[in-house]
Amino acid sequence: MYNRRQFIKHSAAVSAGAFAMPLLAHSKNKSKVSKIGVQVWSIAKFLEKDFKGSLKMLADLGYDELELYGPYPFSSEKDKASWGSMTGMLGFSQSGYFNHTAKEFKSILDSYGLKTPAMHIGLDTLRTKLEKTAEAAHILGQQYAGIAAIPEEERKTLDDYKRIADDFNSIGEKAKSLGIRFYYHNHGYGLKAIDGIIPFDLILERTDPSLVFFEMDIFWTTAGGADPIKYLDANPGRFKLMHVKDMKEQVQFSGDGGNPEQWVELFPYITDAGSGVLDLETILAHAKKSGMEHFIIENDVITDPKTSLKNSYQYLSSIQLPN
């Protein structure tokens, strides 16, 4: 198993392109990742059971930053209703500030030396309550507010994607005027061609680089059949946040990745950063060179958070990236 895993890692490094080798081998100035974050979705059940104890655990492990998920007290009723319809399946119901106000939440984070630079939030809330979103972001010190996925019913056709891209520009422009940045987290769909056009490429090309930013999830991008390095190199300055998680073995969606059922099918292949077959060090080096600001550990299937998050933290904090 060890030899097979090393062979796959080596093969992935070669296929990443000739640029990968000089980037890692000849960079004279390198540094360790200065700030390591975690998407709190990874430990949602544990936060619900022991909120402060779970935050203390993250701080004790060395984590610096948290990316939050909604809905929040200010979220739209539509987004709250959508969340309510999923909680039975998820096995937990709390989100946002976990029954605290934004100010209370900020105070608790401060007590553990934690910061939160970004939040996932519903698209309807961004469309209808962006002022409230920015107000909360400023209280917490968050720079970024973005969506985890485009609602499935709004991404059926290329025209849908064109409308979404235009909507992203509008949201991004208003967000900028309110002192925050809008970002889009692609969940692995939109990477297969529709009428000869890759929808994710369309969004990148149709959105304003000064208004719309992106969060790359290494696992889901790979599952969608795309090359993370190709997107990072071709779009400098666009990807500002990254979900870092590994694959037990190289896999792709059974279809186009367009629905949660296909995501859940691949959950068994998620593993701690550095313990799978993806060449994370090369990908992260290209991410840093591309302008990545926040490296965020995420694992959708954690059962032992202390061990899992410790493993991922130790891996990410041990590698060196080009300055």
C-alpha positions in Angstrom: 0.0 0.0 0.0 2.8 2.3 0.8 4.6 1.8 -2.5 1.4 2.2 -4.4 0.5 5.4 -2.7 4.0 6.8 -3.4 3.7 5.8 -7.0 0.4 7.6 -7.4 1.7 10.7 -5.7 4.8 10.7 -8.0 2.6 10.3 -11.1 0.3 13.1 -10.0 3.4 15.4 -9.6 4.6 14.6 -13.1 1.2 15.2 -14.7 0.9 18.5 -12.9 3.1 20.0 -15.6 6.7 21.0 -16.1 6.3 24.2 -14.2 5.8 22.3 -10.9 9.3 21.1 -10.7 11.2 24.4 -10.9 8.7 26.0 -8.6 9.4 23.6 -5.8 13.1 22.8 -6.6 14.4 26.3 -7.3 12.5 28.7 -5.1 15.1 30.2 -2.9 12.8 32.0 -0.6 10.2 29.8 1.2 8.2 30.0 4.3 5.7 27.9 6.3 2.0 28.6 6.1 1.6 31.4 8.6 -2.1 31.0 9.3 -4.0 27.8 9.1 -7.8 27.7 9.2 -10.6 25.2 9.6 -14.1 25.3 8.1 -16.2 24.7 11.2 -18.6 22.6 9.1 -16.0 19.9 9.8 -16.9 19.8 13.5 -20.4 21.1 13.4 -21.8 18.2 15.5 -19.1 18.7 18.1 -19.6 22.5 18.3 -23.3 21.8 18.9 -22.5 19.5 21.8 -19.6 21.5 23.4 -19.1 24.8 21.7 -16.4 26.4 23.9 -14.6 23.1 24.4 -14.4 22.5 20.6 -13.1 26.0 20.0 -10.5 25.5 22.7 -9.5 22.2 21.1 -8.9 24.0 17.7 -6.8 26.7 19.4 -4.8 24.2 21.4 -4.0 22.3 18.1 -2.6 25.5 16.7 -5.4 26.7 14.4 -5.6 30.4 13.8 -8.7 31.0 11.7 -12.2 29.7 11.3 -14.5 29.9 8.2 -18.1 29.9 9.3 -21.2 28.5 7.6 -24.8 29.8 7.8 -27.5 30.6 8.2 -27.1 33.4 10.7 -29.6 35.4 12.7 -29.8 38.0 9.9 -30.1 35.4 7.1 -33.2 35.5 4.8 -36.2 33.4 5.7 -35.7 31.5 2.4 -32.2 30.5 3.4 -33.3 29.6 6.9 -36.1 27.4 5.6 -33.7 25.7 3.2 -31.4 24.9 6.1 -34.3 23.7 8.2 -35.2 21.2 5.5 -31.7 19.6 5.7 -31.0 19.4 9.5 -32.8 16.1 9.9 -30.5 14.5 7.3 -27.4 16.2 8.7 -27.9 15.2 12.3 -27.3 18.7 13.7 -29.2 22.0 13.6 -27.0 24.8 14.8 -25.1 27.1 12.5 -23.7 30.6 12.2 -22.8 31.8 15.7 -24.2 28.8 17.5 -26.9 30.6 19.6 -24.7 33.7 20.2 -24.9 37.2 18.9 -22.1 38.3 16.5 -20.5 40.4 19.3 -20.7 37.5 21.8 -19.2 35.2 19.2 -16.3 37.6 18.5 -15.6 37.9 22.2 -15.4 34.1 22.6 -13.1 33.8 19.6 -10.9 36.5 21.0 -10.6 34.6 24.3 -9.1 31.7 22.4 -6.9 33.8 20.0 -9.0 32.8 17.0 -10.1 34.9 14.0 -12.7 34.4 11.3 -11.8 35.9 7.9 -14.7 34.4 5.9 -18.2 33.1 6.0 -20.3 30.8 3.8 -23.7 32.3 3.4 -26.8 31.7 1.3 -27.2 33.3 -2.1 -30.6 34.7 -1.3 -29.2 36.5 1.8 -26.5 38.1 -0.3 -29.1 39.2 -2.8 -31.5 40.6 -0.3 -29.6 41.4 2.9 -26.1 42.3 1.9 -26.0 45.3 4.2 -26.8 43.1 7.2 -24.1 40.6 6.0 -21.5 43.4 5.8 -22.5 44.7 9.2 -22.0 41.3 10.8 -18.7 40.8 8.9 -17.3 44.0 10.3 -18.2 43.0 13.8 -16.3 39.8 13.4 -13.5 41.1 11.4 -14.4 39.1 8.3 -13.1 40.2 4.9 -15.0 37.6 2.8 -18.6 36.5 2.4 -19.4 33.9 -0.2 -21.6 31.0 -1.3 -20.8 27.3 -0.8 -22.8 26.4 -4.0 -25.1 27.8 -6.6 -28.7 26.5 -5.9 -29.2 23.5 -8.2 -32.3 25.0 -9.9 -30.2 28.0 -10.9 -27.5 26.2 -12.9 -29.3 24.0 -15.4 -28.1 25.7 -18.6 -25.4 28.0 -19.9 -27.9 30.9 -19.9 -28.4 30.1 -16.2 -24.6 30.4 -15.6 -24.5 33.6 -17.6 -27.2 35.1 -15.3 -25.4 33.9 -12.2 -22.1 35.4 -13.4 -23.9 38.7 -13.9 -25.5 38.4 -10.5 -22.1 37.7 -9.0 -20.8 41.0 -10.5 -23.7 42.9 -9.0 -23.2 41.3 -5.5 -19.5 41.8 -5.7 -19.8 45.5 -6.6 -22.2 46.2 -3.7 -20.1 44.1 -1.4 -17.0 46.1 -2.3 -18.9 49.4 -1.6 -19.8 47.9 1.9 -16.2 47.1 2.7 -16.2 43.3 2.1 -15.4 40.8 -0.7 -17.7 38.3 -2.3 -16.4 34.9 -3.2 -17.7 31.7 -4.9 -16.9 28.2 -3.7 -17.3 25.7 -6.5 -18.4 22.3 -5.3 -17.1 20.3 -8.2 -20.0 20.8 -10.6 -19.8 23.0 -13.7 -16.5 21.5 -14.7 -18.0 19.4 -17.5 -18.8 21.1 -20.9 -22.3 22.1 -21.8 -22.5 22.8 -25.6 -18.7 22.9 -25.7 -18.3 25.4 -22.9 -17.1 24.7 -19.3 -19.6 26.6 -17.0 -16.9 27.3 -14.4 -14.7 28.9 -17.1 -17.7 31.0 -18.2 -18.1 32.3 -14.7 -14.4 33.1 -14.4 -14.4 34.9 -17.8 -17.7 36.8 -17.3 -17.0 38.1 -13.8 -14.9 41.2 -12.8 -11.6 40.2 -11.2 -11.8 43.1 -8.9 -15.3 42.2 -7.6 -15.6 38.4 -7.7 -13.2 36.1 -6.0 -13.0 32.3 -5.6 -12.5 29.6 -3.1 -11.0 26.4 -4.5 -11.8 23.0 -2.9 -8.9 20.7 -3.9 -10.9 17.5 -3.4 -14.1 18.6 -5.3 -12.1 20.2 -8.1 -10.3 17.0 -8.6 -13.5 15.0 -8.3 -15.0 17.1 -11.1 -12.2 16.0 -13.4 -10.3 19.4 -13.4 -6.7 20.2 -12.6 -6.4 22.6 -9.7 -2.9 23.8 -10.8 -4.2 24.7 -14.2 -6.9 26.9 -12.8 -4.5 28.5 -10.2 -1.9 29.3 -12.8 -4.4 30.6 -15.4 -6.2 32.9 -13.0 -3.7 34.7 -10.7 -5.4 36.8 -8.0 -8.8 35.2 -8.4 -8.5 32.4 -5.9 -8.1 33.8 -2.4 -9.3 30.9 -0.2 -8.7 27.2 -0.4 -10.3 24.1 1.2 -7.5 21.7 1.8 -8.4 18.0 2.0 -7.0 14.8 0.5 -8.3 11.7 -1.4 -7.7 8.2 -0.3 -7.5 7.2 -4.0 -8.1 9.1 -7.2 -11.8 9.3 -7.9 -14.3 11.4 -9.9 -18.0 12.0 -9.7 -20.3 9.3 -11.2 -21.9 12.1 -13.2 -21.4 15.8 -13.5 -21.2 16.5 -9.8 -24.4 18.5 -9.9 -26.3 17.2 -6.9 -25.6 16.3 -3.2 -26.1 12.6 -3.9 -23.0 12.6 -6.0 -21.1 14.5 -3.3 -22.1 12.0 -0.6 -21.0 9.1 -2.8 -17.4 10.4 -2.6 -17.4 11.1 1.2 -15.7 7.7 1.9 -12.7 8.9 -0.1 -12.1 12.1 1.9 -9.1 11.8 4.2 -6.8 14.0 6.3 -4.5 16.4 4.5 -1.2 14.7 3.6 -2.5 11.1 4.1 -3.9 10.6 0.6 -2.8 10.5 -3.0 -3.1 14.1 -4.0 0.1 16.1 -4.4 -1.0 18.8 -2.0 2.5 20.4 -1.6 2.7 21.1 -5.3 -0.9 22.3 -5.5 -0.4 24.6 -2.5 2.8 26.0 -3.8 1.0 27.1 -7.0 -1.8 28.4 -4.9 0.5 30.6 -2.9 2.2 31.9 -6.1 -1.3 32.6 -7.6 -2.2 34.8 -4.6 -3.9 32.5 -2.2 -4.5 34.1 1.2 -6.3 31.5 3.4 -5.6 27.8 3.6 -8.5 26.1 5.3 -8.7 22.5 6.4 -12.0 20.8 5.8 -13.1 17.2 6.3 -16.8 16.4 5.8 -16.5 13.0 7.5 -14.6 13.5 10.8 -15.4 11.1 13.6 -12.4 11.8 15.8 -11.9 15.5 15.3 -8.9 15.9 17.6 -6.8 13.3 15.9 -8.0 14.2 12.3 -7.5 17.9 12.7 -4.2 17.4 14.5 -2.9 15.3 11.6 -4.0 17.8 9.0 -2.6 20.7 10.9 0.8 19.0 11.4 1.0 18.3 7.7 0.0 21.8 6.6 2.3 23.5 9.1 5.3 21.3 8.1 5.4 22.2 4.4 7.2 25.2 3.0 5.7 27.4 0.3 7.3 30.0 -2.0 7.1 33.6 -0.7 
